[in-house]
Amino acid sequence: MTDRIQFEMEFPIQVSQRLLYQYISTPSGLSEWFADNVNSRGENFIFIWDDSEESANLVSKKMPEKIRFQWMDDEDTDYYFELRIQFDEITKDVSLIVTDFAEDDEVEESKMLWTNQVKDLKKVLGSS
């Protein structure tokens, strides 16, 4: 198994922290932008896209700040993906910080995927 590189991306989103948290932490919220459908049983989340299905464990969550998942395939590794909400007390700006891991030759592709996913999220939220 090849090592993966951690990367982080920041997306400003004009929406309340609490509303954004609903969209990154609940199966119904995630299924509006991240996957075609999302089911959960306790800490286990099942993400469904067209004909594929991926399971992830909810590793940690802190309301209304962040949620961290680990794909079942990565169970014995330190790899995860995290969605973190950054709130600036002074400007009141809200950003979504995505942390993920990808193999060296897939980092750009992964970043593009996240950019498209977050574009869908912004559309759902009515944020520019």
C-alpha positions in Angstrom: 0.0 0.0 0.0 1.4 3.4 -1.0 1.6 6.3 1.4 -0.9 9.0 1.0 -0.4 12.7 1.3 -2.6 14.8 3.6 -4.1 17.9 2.1 -6.4 20.6 3.4 -8.8 22.9 1.5 -10.7 25.9 2.7 -14.1 26.9 1.2 -15.8 30.2 2.4 -19.5 29.5 2.8 -22.0 32.2 3.6 -24.3 30.4 5.9 -24.7 29.9 9.7 -22.4 27.5 11.5 -25.3 25.5 12.9 -27.0 25.0 9.5 -23.7 24.0 7.9 -23.1 21.5 10.7 -26.4 19.8 9.9 -25.3 19.3 6.3 -21.9 17.8 7.2 -22.9 15.6 10.1 -26.3 14.0 9.3 -27.2 11.3 6.8 -29.9 13.5 5.3 -27.6 16.5 5.1 -24.8 14.5 3.6 -27.1 12.9 1.0 -28.0 16.4 -0.3 -24.5 17.1 -1.5 -21.9 14.5 -0.7 -23.4 11.2 -1.9 -26.6 10.1 -3.6 -27.8 8.5 -0.4 -26.4 8.2 3.1 -27.6 5.8 5.8 -26.3 5.4 9.3 -26.5 2.9 12.1 -24.9 4.4 15.1 -21.3 5.2 14.2 -21.4 3.5 10.9 -22.3 5.6 7.8 -23.0 4.1 4.4 -22.4 6.4 1.5 -24.1 5.4 -1.8 -23.2 6.7 -5.2 -24.9 5.3 -8.4 -23.7 1.6 -8.2 -21.1 1.9 -5.5 -21.3 1.8 -1.7 -18.7 2.8 0.8 -18.8 2.4 4.5 -17.2 4.8 7.0 -17.0 5.0 10.7 -17.7 8.2 12.5 -14.4 8.7 14.3 -15.2 11.9 16.2 -17.5 14.9 16.1 -17.7 18.1 18.0 -20.8 20.2 17.5 -21.0 22.6 15.7 -17.3 22.5 14.7 -16.2 19.3 13.0 -16.8 15.7 12.0 -14.3 13.1 11.2 -14.9 9.9 9.2 -12.7 6.9 8.4 -13.4 4.7 5.4 -13.7 1.0 6.4 -11.0 0.2 3.9 -8.7 2.5 5.9 -9.5 0.9 9.2 -6.0 -0.1 10.1 -4.4 3.2 9.0 -4.3 6.8 10.2 -6.2 8.0 7.1 -9.5 9.8 7.5 -11.4 12.7 6.1 -12.6 15.6 8.2 -15.0 18.4 7.7 -14.3 21.3 10.0 -16.2 24.6 10.3 -14.1 27.6 10.9 -15.9 30.6 12.3 -14.2 34.0 12.5 -15.6 35.9 15.6 -14.6 39.3 14.2 -15.7 39.1 10.5 -18.4 36.4 11.2 -17.1 34.6 8.2 -17.8 30.9 8.0 -15.5 28.5 6.1 -15.6 24.7 5.6 -12.1 23.2 6.0 -11.7 19.8 4.3 -8.9 17.5 5.4 -8.3 14.4 3.4 -5.6 12.0 2.2 -4.8 10.9 -1.4 -2.0 9.1 -3.2 0.6 11.4 -4.7 -0.8 11.1 -8.2 -4.4 11.5 -7.1 -4.2 14.7 -5.0 -5.3 17.0 -7.8 -8.1 14.7 -8.7 -9.2 14.5 -5.1 -9.1 18.3 -4.7 -11.2 18.7 -7.8 -13.7 16.2 -6.5 -14.0 18.1 -3.2 -14.3 21.4 -5.0 -17.2 20.0 -7.0 -18.9 18.4 -3.9 -18.6 21.7 -2.0 -20.0 23.5 -5.0 -23.1 21.3 -4.7 -23.2 22.0 -1.0 -23.2 25.7 -1.6 -26.0 25.3 -4.2 -28.1 23.4 -1.7 -27.5 26.0 1.0 -28.1 28.9 -1.4 -24.7 30.3 -0.7 -22.5 31.9 -3.3 
